[in-house]
């Protein structure tokens, strides 16, 4: 350590939580605060400090962005420097913990395998579940902290059955989608000071509290692929995936490609085709055949699906045994859609009230009842 300063009935799935209470710390406690160097974690720490809590700042060193054209928010030395400066301004201790090996094993390698195999992963889900919050919980115990705080835009409340994960108040910034896999034992300790705030208010609070980086620009890309070139990153780190053909829905071969890592469901640009379909309409990636490497392309109507199957499912609370009505979100920044969720022995099937566009294997399917996250899994 380096110091730098059941049975899920319709009733059980409703949102009426008469006994629920916020997980926010109610009295002075010792809180571990995750410090990424960004404005959100910095303001979260400043708010908790203002409330009188004893804080310990921790920055996880996850990745070295060498050779990239831009820096990422959790990967660059300047971000760790920003975290240190914020902790100094708040007069709290700051530790940098090297978690590069765990991040590579739990997040980057599965990400590479998924793209090379023709699926589209959700690395932030794995990162929160296995690296960030999992490791922070261990560190909290070692440092004598009862709570863990982050700058996520989501909310946690406690009811008699355990922690309840809810959407953040700012729909445009909501990050509950990425947190469905976090164990309940960690959710119960999680404090999210920004869950009821908008991003504009976060910046206003940062300015009011004198946070050094309150005006810092938000990161828009994956922290370990800051230039946004996922295909190029996969090729540099692990080599190309399966090469194959680009084929239309009639079976006609349109072109060859060098690897499935360059394609994802719903993609329109960068297909390497001479022009649109004979009917003049654009072509989209409809399916990727993992066994052969064939990429099937066609019109936009072919992107629509009435149902999906999810595997590797995590339920928050008791696993449901009966079908129930909910909303399912199939990717981040995509509106959740009404669906009937049918639990299975190894996951669930979601049958949508209206067809969904570009359901991509590998992405997370997260189940909501109102603002409450019930669980989620990986689209098969």
Secondary structure by P-SEA (a helix, b strand, c coil): cccccccccccccccccccccccccccccbbbbbbcccaaaaaaaaaaaaabbbbbbbbbbcccccccccccccccaaaaaaaaaaaaaacbbbbbbbaaaaaaaccaaaaaaaaaacbbbaaaaaaacccaaaaaaaaaaaacccbbbccccbbbbbccccbbbbcccccccccccccccccaaaaaacccccccccaaaaaaaaaaaccccccbbbbcccccccccaaaaaaaacccccbbbbbcccccccccccccccccccccccccccccccccccccccccccccccbbbbbcccccccccccccccccccccccbbbbbbbbccccbbbbbbbbbbcccbbbbbbccccccccccbbbbbbcccccccccccc
